[in-house]
Amino acid sequence: MQLLSERARTDRRSVDAPTLAELHGRAAHAEPSARAATYRELGDRSLYQLGYFAESLEGRVVPPDYVRSMGAAAYWQVDQVLKRWFAD
């Protein structure tokens, strides 16, 4: 429920919001804390899109499977970053 309420906030909406691929690019080159936060944003956005707008993704340039795999990979990356970060 928290994810839905965060996504519904009007101050989070932006016409210039980065795409999933742009978020991935930013995260891949960021410092660990920013990397984890950006990958989490990517995963949350993917989960939100699939959970509430899956039908609207059908037949589009970016299919649901792409969104699903980007989200799963993003959450995996968060896990990896945090494991490395807290391992030291």
Residue pairs with C-beta under 8 A, 6 or more apart in sequence:
3 44
3 47
3 48
4 48
4 52
6 12
6 44
7 44
7 45
7 48
18 26
20 42
20 45
20 46
20 62
20 66
20 67
20 70
21 70
23 38
23 39
23 41
23 42
23 45
23 74
24 39
24 42
24 70
24 74
26 38
27 34
27 35
27 38
27 39
27 42
27 74
27 77
28 35
30 38
32 81
32 84
32 85
33 85
35 77
35 81
36 77
36 78
36 81
36 82
36 85
39 74
39 75
39 77
39 78
39 81
40 74
40 75
40 78
42 70
42 71
42 74
43 71
43 72
43 74
43 75
43 78
45 71
46 67
46 68
46 70
46 71
46 72
46 74
47 71
49 57
49 67
50 57
50 64
50 67
50 68
50 71
54 64
57 63
57 64
57 67
58 64
